[in-house]
Amino acid sequence: MSRVASIALVLLASAAALPAQEAPGTSARAEGGQVLRDEVNEMVDAYLLMKVQERLALTDEQMLKVMPLIRKYHSERRDLEYRRFRLLMEMREALANGSAKEDRMLAFLRDLKTVEADLQSAVRRNRDAIDVALTPLQQVKFRLLEVEIERHLRELRRRARASRGLDGPPGDRGMPGDDSVRRLPRR
């Protein structure tokens, strides 16, 4: 992986950790974090598109069709994953501060199931749209590239959390392998 790509992915991992570290009521930092996340997402999209073109050996016609679809796919996926992350954080906070009432938890679960269903639907719909423009061989290469990039991003996020002292046993952050919930700092 090139040095520029590694830097972009490190920035993404850092940006992904920002919402987990912000204190309530820090709107200036939250806005700054959103700007950084947006910039990093653009860099990662550019890296991904470069890798797609390189690994899938797309024709010019395919490039014109596929690139907007891939951007849309990753944008929708990121937005829904962030909504899921925020819901999980709200659920965790409600449990931690004792405000976890049954009706509130039912609402959280309903909202979480809706977001998760929306995410699955968006992934399926967007992948189907991308697949139309690709050959079966290119579809396989695209899936493998996605897995490779996701694995690398998870590792970079783990390193970013570890460097900030937010790493701990998997049980403290949620289910093993679930990077969407962070460990709450010990008091």
RAMOMO-V741423 format. One record per pair of residues at least 12 apart in sequence whose C-alpha atoms are under 6 Angstrom apart, sorted by the first residue. I is the first residue (numbers start at 1). GAP is how many residues later the second one is. If there is no record, write none. Layout:
I,GAP ; I,GAP
This chain:
8,35 ; 10,146 ; 12,28 ; 13,143 ; 13,144 ; 14,146 ; 15,22 ; 56,82 ; 66,64 ; 73,53 ; 80,39 ; 85,95
